[in-house]
């Protein structure tokens, strides 16, 4: 099951003292699952399309 594999990878990384970045997140279901499983950083089109530096700086200052 994909959920078991993702959970195992997240746990392994955390046990090694690493942070986990999930790339390519496009759905609310995937976002919610990754949050539930303890993923540290999530990126993908659900959050934002790729941005130039100036737009990125403004984006990260916006409250969510």
C-alpha positions in Angstrom: 0.0 0.0 0.0 1.4 3.4 -1.0 0.4 4.9 2.4 2.5 2.3 4.2 5.5 3.0 2.0 5.3 6.8 2.4 4.9 6.5 6.2 7.9 4.2 6.4 10.1 6.6 4.4 9.0 9.5 6.6 9.7 7.6 9.8 13.1 6.4 8.5 14.1 9.9 7.6 13.0 11.3 10.9 14.9 8.5 12.7 18.0 9.6 10.8 17.5 13.2 11.9 16.4 14.3 8.4 13.5 16.5 7.3 11.2 15.2 4.6 10.1 17.2 1.6 7.2 16.0 -0.5 7.3 17.4 -4.1 4.5 17.5 -6.6 1.6 17.6 -4.2 -1.5 18.4 -6.3 -4.6 17.3 -4.3 -6.1 18.1 -0.9 -6.2 14.4 -0.1 -2.4 14.1 -0.7 -1.8 17.2 1.4 -3.9 16.0 4.3 -2.3 12.5 4.2 1.3 13.9 4.2 0.5 16.2 7.1 -1.0 13.3 9.0 2.1 11.2 8.4 4.4 13.9 9.6 5.9 15.3 6.4 7.9 18.4 7.2 7.8 20.4 4.0 5.2 20.1 1.2 5.5 21.7 -2.2 3.5 21.4 -5.5 0.9 23.1 -7.6 -1.7 22.8 -4.8 0.4 25.2 -2.8 1.7 27.4 -5.7 3.0 27.3 -9.2 6.8 28.0 -9.6 7.4 31.6 -8.9 10.2 34.1 -9.7 12.1 35.3 -6.6 10.2 38.6 -6.2 6.8 36.9 -6.4 8.1 34.1 -4.0 9.1 36.7 -1.4 5.7 38.3 -1.5 4.0 34.8 -1.4 5.8 33.7 1.7 4.8 36.9 3.5 1.1 36.3 2.9 -0.7 34.9 6.0 -2.3 31.5 5.5 
